[in-house]
Amino acid sequence: MDLDFTDKTVLIIGGTSGIGLACAQAFSARGGRVAVTGTRAGRADYGDAAEAFAPFAFSTLDVAKAGAVEAWTPPFEALDVVILSQGAVEYRRREFEAETFRRVVEVNLNSLMACAEKLAPALEARRGSLILISSVGGLRAARGNPAYSASKAGAIHLTRALGDAWAGRGIRVNGIAPGLIATKMTEVTTADPKRLEERLRGIPLQRLGRPEEIAGAALFLASPLATYIIGETIVVDGGRTLS
């Protein structure tokens, strides 16, 4: 089966909630040996939410901290699939402040490169697949979020650059640009009926996306169905960017 990941090693950075967790669950359901990272010191610090990622190996990694990626020990020596799902955003125009701008870019762009470089040898050992989660915010201006928009645009082009650079090493690098997905990060919009109604009017499917719909794209990109796809970012947004 093309979507059978039995005994494949899968690592999701930022895999304790939202899109990352949905990806972890999807690969595990198809036989993958899955590990996730989160920013908290241990499972107990997540309370009841820890039950959702109980089946997976867990390690602490806060990519916003200087030197954290370099000091971290990955759970597998060889990797078939890596998904970089870490992300940050700040609202109320805080991203126009220099310190906040730098912090958001550090998580959304700089840490992607740090993780990719750290994990490349493990992916090369298995001729694996690296998937970067960006956003449709990198394809259009986000008026109140310059750091988010710029960093996600950078992530999309980083996907192209690494796809080109690492294909010869047997590493397939691709990406996914989600639209408005129902996660904790988007609650500032989804929990406000007026804002949500306004946003849904711009989505041809007239609904929010689900994290598992992003996981479906990740399964495809990591599978034998996508072996000739390099450096591409698949937009999964219900048609939001069509007009």
Secondary structure, DSSP 8 states (H G I E B T S, - for coil): -TT--TT-EEEEET-SSHHHHHHHHHHHHTT-EEEEEESSSSGGGGGGGGGGGTTSEEEE--TTSTTHHHH---S-SS-SEEEE-------TTGGGSHHHHHHHHIIIIIHHHHHHHHHHHHHHHHT-EEEEE--GGGTS--TT-HHHHHHHHHHHHHHHHHHHHHGGGT-EEEEEEE-SB-SGGGHHHHT-HHHHHHHHHT-TT-S-B-HHHHHHHHHHHHSGGGTT--S-EEEESTTGGG-
